[in-house]
């Protein structure tokens, strides 16, 4: 078993403070699961179980699954440290103006759109080069805004903070990610767009989900959804924002293993998607029939209902309306279900397709495909799988 496995990390974090049984008892999982993970009999477990183990060990799940990344660069104004510096500016305490020059609203809008395009394409390394200056420029723009430009300038800054938070999540930087999304929320509150404010609250719920705070995630998402509940002839964007929030609540319920609640919320989201009729992108968020299917698969995989996950995956529309990174993640979820039902070749095919769709940048920062490949290597060591394993950094 290599030293990058989850089992090795669990044993290292457990140290002499806890026995395997004590860890299992504190986490609320079986001692057999802890033992198999540490001995290499299992390479991964459900995300809910891993969150419980991480909490019992008092570590972030990013440390447990080895997802925390830095982006080494020769430019001190780029990378994770530069983003952190941009998020924690003290210009106001020093009575100084932001380092960057203010940009026009049009130029700021183009920068924000470019950043979100890079995010949905899974280009996280590119984002670490553009986010530090993008944040400081838009902060300067907000500082210089007057009268009618104050609200739109804050909305642009909110969207840039938002994409920063989302990027940091994928790089395993959960603390600065949460700082970024709270700053996005604060900036949006100085704008005039209630749908933007609601969808950013949905992203707060997503970050809580990533942290394993499932009940809080569900409550935040559903409270935001209740403020948008359709009461008449609402716009498509309004329906999309509402449906996306309900779907976020369903995902959180699924991770908390409250399957009935999750399925009920999925049904509600599905009705909204049917009312809209197509996949939409509004406020940097995708919602529609494809997204409902994707999250239905996710809920079933996270609750280890693998046959149900595969049945749901068959409902994916032919003209799938998801961005690259979401399509790749859906394929990875499907690969888990194939692997756990003993259909190993189909699992590998799904992972290879995920690599093709998501691209190398996306695959580089995903832990789920590596865990599935580790499982597959226990059953198949032929050349195609071994070559793929080496390509994504799994020792065979």
ZAZA-796865 format. One line per 10 residues: their letters; for each residue x, y, z of C-alpha. Coordinates in pm, 1 decimal, padded with zeros to 6 digits. Layout:
a) X,Y,Z; ...
% end
This chain:
xxxxxxxxxx) 00000.0,00000.0,00000.0; 00157.6,00333.7,-00099.8; 00206.5,00619.7,00146.8; -00052.1,00836.2,-00028.4; -00343.1,00604.8,00051.4; -00631.2,00702.5,00277.5; -00549.2,00408.6,00505.5; -00194.7,00531.4,00568.8; -00325.4,00879.4,00648.3; -00588.0,00743.5,00888.1
xxxxxxxxxx) -00323.8,00542.9,01072.6; -00089.2,00843.5,01083.0; -00355.5,01083.1,01214.2; -00483.9,00821.9,01462.3; -00134.3,00767.7,01597.1; -00132.6,00639.2,01953.5; -00423.0,00857.1,02064.4; -00694.3,00620.3,01939.8; -00724.1,00251.4,01873.5; -00905.5,00140.0,01561.4
xxxxxxxxxx) -01212.4,00056.0,01767.6; -01206.1,00389.6,01950.4; -01184.2,00572.1,01618.7; -01470.7,00367.5,01478.0; -01685.2,00432.8,01784.4; -01618.8,00808.6,01779.7; -01683.6,00829.2,01405.8; -01994.3,00612.7,01415.6; -01862.1,00368.0,01154.0; -01777.1,00000.0,01175.4
xxxxxxxxxx) -01437.7,-00103.6,01307.0; -01421.7,-00337.8,01008.4; -01425.8,-00034.6,00775.9; -01142.2,00133.6,00965.6; -00941.0,-00188.2,00969.9; -00986.3,-00256.4,00598.8; -00895.5,00100.8,00505.6; -00578.7,00092.0,00713.5; -00478.3,-00251.5,00585.5; -00549.1,-00164.0,00224.0
xxxxxxxxxx) -00840.4,-00402.0,00188.7; -01047.0,-00100.7,00087.3; -00911.9,00205.7,-00088.6; -01205.1,00434.2,-00011.9; -01549.8,00456.4,00145.6; -01859.2,00667.8,00107.9; -01802.2,01040.6,00140.7; -02029.5,01044.2,00446.2; -01815.0,00782.3,00622.0; -01492.7,00963.4,00533.3
xxxxxxxxxx) -01634.4,01287.9,00669.4; -01718.2,01114.4,00998.5; -01368.6,00964.2,01023.6; -01206.9,01300.0,00946.7; -01417.0,01470.1,01213.4; -01324.5,01206.2,01473.0; -00956.5,01255.5,01385.5; -01000.5,01635.9,01408.4; -00865.0,01692.8,01057.5; -01006.5,01844.9,00744.1
xxxxxxxxxx) -01129.4,01587.6,00494.8; -00894.2,01743.8,00238.4; -00603.4,01627.5,00454.6; -00753.9,01281.6,00493.2; -00805.7,01218.4,00122.8; -00495.1,01407.7,00010.9; -00672.8,01678.0,-00183.5; -00503.7,01993.8,-00055.5; -00295.6,02143.7,-00337.2; -00057.5,02429.7,-00392.4
xxxxxxxxxx) 00027.1,02564.9,-00737.7; 00402.8,02635.9,-00748.0; 00484.6,02938.6,-00962.3; 00778.4,03166.6,-01030.8; 00547.2,03465.7,-01004.1; 00479.3,03576.8,-00643.6; 00159.0,03746.5,-00759.5; 00006.5,03414.4,-00866.8; -00097.9,03095.3,-00688.4; -00273.5,02998.6,-00366.7
xxxxxxxxxx) -00070.7,03229.4,-00141.3; -00143.7,03524.8,-00370.1; -00515.7,03445.2,-00362.5; -00506.6,03427.1,00016.5; -00334.0,03764.6,00026.2; -00598.5,03915.7,-00202.0; -00873.9,03776.3,00020.7; -00719.5,03912.7,00338.9; -00623.5,04262.4,00228.2; -00576.8,04525.3,00501.9
xxxxxxxxxx) -00585.4,04830.4,00274.0; -00877.7,04972.7,00467.4; -00693.0,04941.4,00799.8; -00390.4,05118.3,00654.8; -00594.3,05391.5,00491.4; -00451.6,05296.8,00152.2; -00613.1,05245.5,-00185.7; -00618.1,04894.0,-00339.6; -00293.5,04805.1,-00520.7; -00458.2,04758.0,-00860.8
xxxxxxxxxx) -00624.5,05027.0,-01068.3; -01001.9,05032.3,-01098.2; -01143.2,04893.2,-01422.2; -01461.9,04980.8,-01607.5; -01775.1,04778.6,-01542.8; -01753.9,04638.1,-01895.9; -01393.4,04529.0,-01848.0; -01473.4,04387.9,-01505.7; -01763.7,04193.7,-01653.0; -01537.9,04040.4,-01916.6
xxxxxxxxxx) -01285.7,03937.6,-01649.5; -01555.6,03772.9,-01439.6; -01701.6,03587.7,-01738.1; -01353.7,03466.0,-01838.0; -01287.3,03337.1,-01485.4; -01615.6,03147.3,-01474.6; -01552.3,03001.2,-01820.1; -01215.6,02871.6,-01696.4; -01380.9,02730.1,-01384.9; -01646.1,02532.2,-01570.3
xxxxxxxxxx) -01373.9,02399.7,-01802.3; -01183.7,02270.2,-01496.3; -00882.0,02497.4,-01556.3; -00794.7,02553.3,-01192.4; -00425.7,02628.6,-01248.8; -00515.4,02904.9,-01495.6; -00752.0,03049.7,-01237.7; -00476.3,03079.3,-00977.8; -00295.9,03312.6,-01218.2; -00589.7,03546.7,-01283.4
xxxxxxxxxx) -00785.7,03553.6,-00957.8; -00542.0,03755.2,-00739.6; -00531.6,04054.4,-00973.8; -00899.4,04011.3,-01066.5; -01002.5,04042.5,-00702.8; -00789.8,04348.6,-00630.9; -00899.0,04523.0,-00952.4; -01266.0,04478.1,-00871.2; -01213.5,04585.3,-00512.8; -01062.4,04905.6,-00654.1
xxxxxxxxxx) -01360.2,04936.7,-00886.9; -01601.1,04911.7,-00594.9; -01396.5,05167.6,-00399.9; -01416.0,05411.9,-00691.7; -01784.2,05349.2,-00772.1; -02034.6,05629.2,-00729.6; -02412.2,05657.0,-00752.9; -02559.6,05415.4,-01008.4; -02238.6,05215.8,-01050.0; -02214.5,05106.7,-00684.3
xxxxxxxxxx) -02458.1,04813.1,-00706.4; -02328.3,04666.3,-01036.6; -01967.3,04702.7,-00920.0; -02046.8,04509.6,-00602.1; -02226.1,04241.3,-00802.7; -01917.2,04192.3,-01020.4; -01696.2,04170.8,-00712.3; -01939.4,03919.1,-00560.5; -01914.5,03699.3,-00869.2; -01532.3,03715.8,-00862.7
xxxxxxxxxx) -01520.5,03626.4,-00493.3; -01764.2,03346.1,-00572.0; -01553.4,03186.7,-00845.6; -01250.5,03222.3,-00618.3; -01426.0,03027.6,-00344.3; -01536.6,02755.4,-00584.4; -01183.9,02720.1,-00725.7; -01028.4,02694.1,-00380.1; -01270.7,02414.3,-00288.8; -01139.4,02204.1,-00576.5
xxxxxxxxxx) -00783.7,02272.1,-00464.8; -00866.7,02148.8,-00115.0; -00832.1,02494.5,00042.0; -01154.4,02487.3,00241.4; -01084.4,02767.0,00489.6; -00996.8,03042.8,00240.2; -01274.3,02908.7,00017.1; -01529.2,02974.5,00289.1; -01383.2,03320.0,00349.3; -01421.8,03393.8,-00021.4
xxxxxxxxxx) -01785.5,03283.4,-00039.5; -01877.9,03484.7,00268.4; -01713.1,03789.6,00109.4; -01910.8,03715.5,-00206.9; -02227.4,03715.5,-00000.2; -02134.0,04045.5,00159.5; -02068.0,04210.2,-00175.6; -02392.7,04073.0,-00322.7; -02584.5,04228.0,-00033.7; -02467.8,04568.4,-00162.3
xxxxxxxxxx) -02610.5,04488.4,-00505.5; -02965.9,04493.7,-00634.1; -03010.5,04137.7,-00759.6; -03202.7,03899.0,-00530.2; -03139.3,03599.4,-00757.8; -02763.0,03655.1,-00740.9; -02785.0,03676.4,-00363.6; -02989.7,03355.6,-00346.0; -02758.7,03154.3,-00570.8; -02452.1,03264.6,-00374.0
xxxxxxxxxx) -02628.5,03141.8,-00060.9; -02666.8,02813.1,-00246.4; -02290.0,02808.1,-00293.5; -02246.6,02865.5,00079.9; -02459.4,02552.8,00125.3; -02236.2,02364.9,-00118.8; -01924.5,02459.7,00076.5; -02088.9,02346.3,00399.4; -02159.1,02017.0,00221.7; -01792.2,01982.2,00128.8
xxxxxxxxxx) -01701.0,02041.6,00493.7; -01935.2,01764.1,00606.4; -02181.6,02004.3,00770.5; -02476.8,01838.1,00602.4; -02762.0,01957.5,00822.8; -02646.3,02318.0,00802.4; -02601.1,02283.4,00428.3; -02955.1,02156.4,00383.5; -03100.8,02429.6,00603.7; -02912.6,02710.9,00427.1
xxxxxxxxxx) -03015.3,02585.4,00082.4; -03378.9,02529.5,00169.8; -03413.9,02859.9,00352.9; -03280.8,03039.7,00045.8; -03518.2,02832.1,-00169.5; -03816.5,02926.5,00047.5; -03751.8,03293.1,-00032.3; -03781.3,03212.2,-00403.2; -04067.0,02962.4,-00396.1; -04269.2,03023.4,-00715.2
xxxxxxxxxx) -04608.9,03180.0,-00656.4; -04714.5,03261.1,-01009.3; -04574.3,03320.9,-01353.9; -04208.9,03344.2,-01257.0; -03921.1,03395.9,-01500.9; -03717.3,03098.6,-01620.3; -03414.2,03234.8,-01433.2; -03618.2,03253.9,-01112.5; -03737.1,02894.0,-01152.9; -03383.9,02780.8,-01228.8
xxxxxxxxxx) -03244.7,02946.9,-00915.1; -03521.0,02795.3,-00702.6; -03475.7,02447.3,-00848.4; -03100.2,02461.3,-00801.7; -03140.4,02545.8,-00432.9; -03385.9,02259.5,-00380.3; -03140.9,02028.5,-00554.8; -02863.4,02146.2,-00322.0; -03087.0,02060.3,-00027.3; -03146.2,01714.1,-00174.2
xxxxxxxxxx) -02773.8,01653.2,-00210.0; -02713.3,01753.5,00151.3; -02993.2,01525.1,00271.4; -02842.7,01240.9,00070.3; -02498.5,01291.2,00221.9; -02662.1,01286.0,00565.1; -02811.5,00946.4,00469.7; -03165.0,01085.6,00493.5; -03269.1,00910.5,00174.7; -03648.5,00973.1,00200.4
xxxxxxxxxx) -03592.6,01347.6,00242.9; -03339.7,01349.7,-00041.1; -03574.2,01164.9,-00277.4; -03862.0,01397.6,-00188.9; -03651.3,01704.1,-00265.6; -03525.3,01545.5,-00587.8; -03885.7,01494.8,-00692.3; -03961.3,01862.1,-00626.9; -03653.7,01970.5,-00822.7; -03753.5,01736.6,-01104.8
xxxxxxxxxx) -04095.6,01899.7,-01126.1; -03931.7,02241.4,-01156.3; -03694.7,02109.6,-01424.0; -03991.6,01966.4,-01614.8; -04164.9,02303.1,-01593.7; -03858.3,02474.9,-01739.8; -03817.2,02200.1,-01997.8; -03451.4,02260.9,-02085.7; -03110.9,02286.9,-01921.1; -03024.7,02643.9,-01832.7
xxxxxxxxxx) -02727.9,02839.3,-01704.1; -02822.4,03135.1,-01487.0; -02603.0,03315.0,-01236.9; -02308.5,03079.4,-01291.5; -02533.9,02787.4,-01199.2; -02666.0,02505.9,-01416.4; -03012.8,02364.6,-01365.2; -03251.3,02151.2,-01564.9; -03323.5,01784.7,-01642.7; -02954.6,01693.9,-01678.6
xxxxxxxxxx) -02860.6,01844.9,-01342.3; -03146.7,01662.6,-01169.0; -03029.0,01329.7,-01310.3; -02669.4,01406.1,-01212.9; -02761.5,01483.3,-00852.7; -02995.8,01184.6,-00833.1; -02699.4,00964.0,-00920.3; -02487.4,01148.9,-00662.3; -02746.3,01098.9,-00387.0; -02771.9,00727.4,-00459.6
xxxxxxxxxx) -02394.9,00680.0,-00476.0; -02337.7,00869.5,-00150.4; -02596.4,00648.1,00022.0; -02443.2,00336.6,-00139.0; -02756.8,00258.0,-00344.1; -02557.5,00159.7,-00650.2; -02824.2,-00019.0,-00860.7; -03051.9,00282.9,-00811.3; -02766.8,00511.9,-00916.5; -02716.1,00319.7,-01240.5
xxxxxxxxxx) -03089.5,00319.4,-01310.3; -03098.2,00698.2,-01260.4; -02796.5,00747.4,-01489.4; -02992.0,00590.5,-01776.7; -03232.3,00887.5,-01758.8; -02963.3,01137.9,-01859.1; -03089.1,01333.8,-02163.1; -02917.4,01266.2,-02493.8; -02833.4,01634.4,-02533.7; -02676.2,01665.9,-02191.0
xxxxxxxxxx) -02676.3,02026.7,-02075.1; -02387.3,02021.6,-01829.5; -02047.0,02193.8,-01840.5; -01731.0,01987.1,-01888.8; -01642.5,01956.0,-01521.7; -01995.1,01848.6,-01423.0; -02015.0,01591.6,-01702.1; -01681.7,01447.2,-01593.9; -01792.3,01432.8,-01230.9; -02113.7,01255.8,-01331.6
xxxxxxxxxx) -01910.8,00995.5,-01518.4; -01688.2,00946.3,-01212.7; -01994.6,00894.4,-00991.9; -02127.2,00643.1,-01242.5; -01790.7,00466.6,-01241.7; -01822.3,00419.6,-00864.5; -02159.5,00252.1,-00912.4; -02026.5,00026.9,-01189.4; -01726.4,-00074.6,-00974.7; -01933.5,-00144.2,-00662.9
xxxxxxxxxx) -02166.7,-00368.7,-00863.4; -01874.6,-00569.0,-01002.2; -01888.9,-00429.0,-01356.0; -01523.1,-00330.6,-01370.2; -01478.5,-00277.5,-01743.0; -01773.8,-00041.4,-01752.6; -01625.5,00144.9,-01457.1; -01295.6,00187.8,-01643.2; -01475.5,00298.2,-01959.6; -01662.4,00563.5,-01759.3
xxxxxxxxxx) -01337.6,00690.6,-01606.5; -01164.3,00707.7,-01943.3; -01460.4,00903.1,-02074.1; -01439.1,01134.6,-01771.5; -01072.5,01197.6,-01849.0; -01158.1,01279.8,-02209.4; -01444.8,01511.7,-02114.8; -01286.5,01684.2,-01815.4; -00936.0,01713.7,-01952.9; -00602.3,01670.8,-01778.6
xxxxxxxxxx) -00639.1,01980.8,-01561.1; -00969.6,01858.6,-01418.9; -00851.1,01501.1,-01363.8; -00534.5,01617.5,-01188.6; -00730.7,01765.6,-00899.2; -00990.8,01491.2,-00850.5; -00954.9,01222.9,-00586.0; -01260.4,01013.0,-00671.0; -01121.7,00868.6,-00999.0; -00799.9,00768.9,-00823.3
xxxxxxxxxx) -00989.5,00588.1,-00551.7; -01198.5,00399.0,-00806.3; -00887.3,00301.0,-01002.6; -00726.2,00169.7,-00683.8; -01028.0,-00054.1,-00635.8; -01020.8,-00169.3,-00997.8; -00655.2,-00269.3,-00971.6; -00757.7,-00533.2,-00716.5; -00958.8,-00705.1,-00990.2; -00786.9,-00614.9,-01317.3
xxxxxxxxxx) -00419.1,-00546.6,-01381.8; -00423.2,-00545.4,-01759.3; -00225.8,-00288.1,-01954.7; -00507.2,-00035.4,-02027.4; -00598.9,00001.3,-01660.5; -00237.3,00012.6,-01544.0; -00155.5,00277.1,-01803.2; -00450.1,00488.1,-01691.8; -00350.5,00440.8,-01326.2; 00000.7,00570.7,-01393.9
xxxxxx) -00139.1,00861.8,-01592.3; -00348.0,00985.5,-01296.7; -00087.5,00913.1,-01030.5; -00204.1,00580.3,-00886.3; 00073.6,00336.4,-00799.4; -00005.0,-00010.6,-00929.3
% end
